[in-house]
Amino acid sequence: MDDVNLSPSKSENILLRFIAWFVPASIKAGTASKAAMQEDPYQTAQIIIAVFLISILSIVGINTYYYLITTPENQQFVLLNAVISLGILFSVLFSAKLFDRSNLYLGNGYAATVMASLLMGNAITGFTWSSPNLPMITFVPMWAFLICGTRSGVFWSFITFMVFISLYYIAPMNLDFPQIFPPDFTNQAHLMAWFSSTILVMTCVFGFQNSYRKLSERLEQERSHFAYQAEHDPLTGLANRKLFYRRANKALDFAVEEDLKAVILYIDLDNFKQVNDSYGHQTGDNILIQTAKALKSVVRSSDTVARLGGDEFGIVLHAINANTVDLVVAKLTAALNTSITIDGITHQVGASIGISVARDHGTDIDTLIQHADAQMYSAKQQKNTATVAS
């Protein structure tokens, strides 16, 4: 199958670079703090700026459309509304860039611009409940909650409530507010307003779902990461004592139920302390890491290799027969007898191994581990490199 080219096109790169120019320096540098449900402040800034630019184009496009399709009454109000809205949008964009402001500033600046633009638009369409752009005001608090956080969301919700309450008292007064739309254009204006409101709400819901999904994925990754850390040795990446015991219990239960063997190996490095004291902890750590790799290379993927603490290791051989046990132990002995070279210095560490076989040496985990531990110390007392006792 031919590879699919997913890299941005030339036009997309130009657009992204144009948007990136407006991103404040601290956000570009990654030093800006995260807010609300923002997973990536830089990406959030790009989205906010893209919304700014879309809004600017929309204002220009809508006003051009109005003038081409119909000649609005009170044209000076229409032009004033467009100029003020565009002025605020550009002011927020360039001030954020110039003074290195945060996404919170950009988000609240956009909310203020939209609110001001809608209020002016409502004022020049009669300032009544039937004003076409009134439904779009509900977009402002949703935007604030998603982009700016709870505090800003509550603030803009309060402002929105105040607008509705003001309208409740002002509308019955029948004040002489201008009406830019002719009667035959009112239905079309309402259609455009509700269509725009629906798109804005869909944008907010999509943004929330996308943020929630990313946040959930991140939490799941962190949960998995912490769960892994809780059961693995940070130096070698092997299972720790807790996971070793759990896997050993599982292997023992399976061996008893299926009439198979489960084997526990206890391994202690013989000359590790001398090497660690003579050459330092860095060398000692490297020896432990190399030993862990050697042990894992010998056993099956279904088996468990663990670092139990210090220079002690444990292995659980799951569902294995006697002949295979001898073969694995022989390979382990050879691997542990292999010298390890670190920083040009060759070290011969060696190890002692104790073996415990399920049902041959016991049927409960504590008995098996005690037997393997005792055999390992017995082998060590014989002072033979990689000696095996069982």
N, C-alpha and C positions, 0 to 999 in steps of 0.2 A: 504494500500500500504506500502511495506517495505521501511524503510528509506534508502536513498542512501548515502553511505559514500564518502564524497567529500574531506576528509582530505588527505594530501600528503602521498604517500607511503614512505617506509623506504628509498628506493633508491633516491626518490625526496628530502627527508629531508637531506640526505647526500650531494647531489649536491648543495642544497640551502645553507647549512652550509659552504661548500667549497667556493662557490661564496661570501658568506657574510664575509669570512675571509679577502678578499681583499678590502672590503669597508672601506674607511678612517673613523677614529674614530668620527670626527665631523659630518659626514653624518649619522653615526649610532646613534649618540646622538641627532640628529634632530636640530643641531645648524647651519648647513650649509645653506646658502641662496639659494633661488630658482633662476633658470635661464631659459631663453628661455620659452618654453611651458611646463616646468616640473611641473607636479601636485604634485609629490612625489619624492624628491631628493634621498631617499633611494632606491626606486624602480628603478629610472633612473640609479643609480649607479650599481644596480644589472644587469640591461639590458646591460649597457656598458661593464661591466666585463664579462658577458656571451659572448658578441660579441668578446672580446679579446680572451677568451678561445677557442671559435669556430674558430677564425682566426688562432690561434696557431695549433690547430688540423688540419685545412685545409692545412696550409703550410707543415706540416709533411706528411699529406696524399697525397697531390699533388706531392710532390717531390719523395715520395716513389713510387707512381704510375708511374711517368716518368722513374724512374730507372728500374722498373719491366717490363714496356711495351717496352720502347725504351732506348737505351743508348745515352743520350744527348751528342752532341759535346761540347767541352769546359766545361767539367764537373766542373772544378774549379769555373767557374762563377755561375753555378747553385747552387753549395754548398755555395758559398760566399753570394749570394742573400738570400738564406734560413737562413743562420747563422745571417746575419745582421738584417733581418726582425724579426726573433725570438728574437734577442738580444734587439732590440728597444721595442718590445712588452713587454717582461719581465721587462725591465728597467722602462718603464712607469708604469706598474702595481705595482711593488714593491716600486718605489719611491713615488707613490701616497699614498700607505699604510704607508710607513716609515715616510714621511714628512707631512702626514695628508692633502693632497691636495683635491681640489674640483672636482666636475663633469666636470667643464670647463677644468681643467687640463687633466682629463682622456679623455674627448671627443676630445680635440685638439691633445693630444698625439696619440690617435688612428688615427686621420686624417693624422698626420705627418708620422706615420708608414706606413699607406696604400699608401700615396703619394710616399714615398721613395721606398717602395717595388715595386710599379708599374713602377716607373722611372727606377729602376735597371732592372726590368723584361723587360721593353721596350728596354733598352740598350743592353741586351743580346739576343734580338730577332730581331736585325737588325736596331732598332731605326728608323722605317719607319711608315707611316700611316697604313700599313698592319700588324703591330705588334698585336698579338692576345689579349693582355691584355689592349690595349689602351682604349677601351670603358669603362672599369671599373674606369678610372680616374674621370669620371663625378659623381661617387658615393661620392667622397670626399666632394665637396661643399654642396651636399644635406644632408649628415650626419652632417656637421658643422652647417647648418641652423637649423636643427631639434634638435640637442643635445646641441649645444654650443651657439646658438643665432645669431642675425643678424650680429653683428660685426665680429664674427669668420666666418660666412658664406660668407660675402663679401670678407674677407681676402683669404679664400681658393678658392673662385671663381676667384679672381685675379691670384692666383698661377696657377690654372688650365688653365686660358687663356694664361699665360706666357709659360706654357708647350706646348700648341698647337702652339703658335707663334714661339717658338724655333724649334719645329718640322718642321714647315713650311719652315724655312730657312735652317735647317740642313739636312733634307731629300734629297733635290736635290744635295747635295754635294757628295753623294755616298761614304761616309766615311766607313772605313772598321770596322764596328761594328760586334761583333760575332753573330752567328745565331745558337742557341742551338737545334732548331727543324729540323729534316730531312724533305725533301720535302713531303714525303708521310704522314707526321704527321701534316702538316700545317692546313688542313681542320678540323681535330679533335681538334686541339688547338683552332682554331677560334670558333668552336662549344662550347667548354667548356667555353671560355671567354665570349661569348654572353649569354650563359646560366647563368653564374655567374653574369653578369651585370644585366640581367633581374631579378634575385633573389634579388640583392642588391637594385634595383630601387623599386621593390615590397615591400621590407622591409621598405624603406624610406616612401613610400606612405602609407603603413599600419600604420607606426609609426605616421605619420602626422595626418591621419584620427582618430587614437585612441586618440592622444593628443587633437585634435580639439573637438572630442566628449566629452572627459572628461572635457575640458575647458568649452564647451557649457553647459554641465550638471551642472557644478559648478556655472556658471554665472546665470543659470536659478534658481538654488537653492537659491543663494544669492538674486536674484531679488524677488523671492517669499518670502524670509525671510524679506527683507526690506519692501515689500508691506504689509506683515502681521504686522510688527512692526509699520508701519505708521497708522494702523487702530485698534491697540489693546493696552490696558493698560499694561505696562511692569510689574507691580506689581502683578495684579490679573489674567492677561491673558484674561480679558473680552474685549469686543468691547469698543473702545473709543467714544468720542462725535461725531467725523466725521462719523464713521461707523454706530453709532446709528441713526443719522439723515438720512443717506442713506437708512437704513433698514426701518425706520419709513415711509419715503416717499414711498417706494416700497409697504409696507403693506397697506398704505392709498389708493394708486392707485388701488391695487387689490381689496380692500374692496368696493370701489366705483363702480368699473366695475362689480363685481360679486354679488353685493347687500349683502355683509357680513359686519361683524364688525371687526375693528382693534382697539386695546386698547393700550394706552400708560400709563405706570406707572412710577411715579417719587417717589423715596425713599430717605429719608435722615435719617441717624442714629442720635438718640436723644442725647445720652450721650457719644458720641465718643470723643469729645474734652476734656472732663474731664479725661477720661481714658488715652488718648494720653498724656496729660500734666502731669498726675500723675505717669504713669508707663513707659513713654518713647515711642519713635517712633517705636522701634522694636515691642513692644506690640501692638501699633496702627496698624502697618502693618499686623501683624498676625490676628488682628480682621477683617481688610478689606479682607484679603485672605479667612478667614473662612466664612465671610458674602457672598462673591462672590460664594463660593462653595455651600452654602445653597440656594442662589437664583437660581443657575443653576440646582440644584437638583429638584426644584419645577416645572419649566416650561418645555415645550416641546423642542425638538432639533430644531424645525423650528422657535422657538421664539428667540429673541435677548435680552441678558442681557449685560448691558454696565455700565462701571464706568465713570460717567460724570465729575468727579473731586472731590478731597477731599474725603468726606464721602457721596457723592451723587451718587445714582445709578439710572439707567433707564431701563425699560423693554418694549419691543415691543411684544405684543401678536398678532400673524398673523392669520387672518381668523378664528375668534373665535365667539362663540355664548354667549348670556348673562349668561346662567346658568354656563357655564364653567368659565366665568370671576369671578363670585362669589366664585367658588370653588378654583380657583388659588389664589385669594386674601386671602382667608381663610388659605390656606396652607402657603402663604408668611408670613402672620401675625404670624402663629404658629412658623415658622422657625426663624423669626426675634425676637420673644419673648424668644427663647431658649438661655439659658446662654452659654457663651463661656469661656472655661477654658484654660488659658495660663500660663505655668510655675507654675502650682499648684494654681493659683489664678483665681477665678471665676468672670467673668464680665457680668453684665446685661446691655446691651447697649440699645436695643429697637430701634424702628424706626417709622417714620411717612410716610404714603403712600398717594399719590395723584393719582386719576384715571381720565383719559380722554378717551372717547369712540368716535370713528370716526362716524360722522354724527349726533350723539346725542349732542356733544359739539362743533362741527365744521367740516368743510370739507377740511381745509388746515392745513398743518403741524404746522405752527407757532401758529395758534389759539389753536390747540390741546395741544401743549407743554405748552403754557402759562396757559391754564386751569389746566393741571395736576400739574404744578409748584405751581400755586395759591392754589390748593386744598391741596397740600402737606404742604405748610406753614400754612394753616388754621388748618390742623390736628396737626401740631407741637405746635401751639399756645394753643391748648387745653391741652397740657402737659399730654397726656395719652400715655403710651407705646404702640407702634404699632397701633396707631389710624389711621382710614381710613376715608378719606373724598372724596366725589364724587359728 
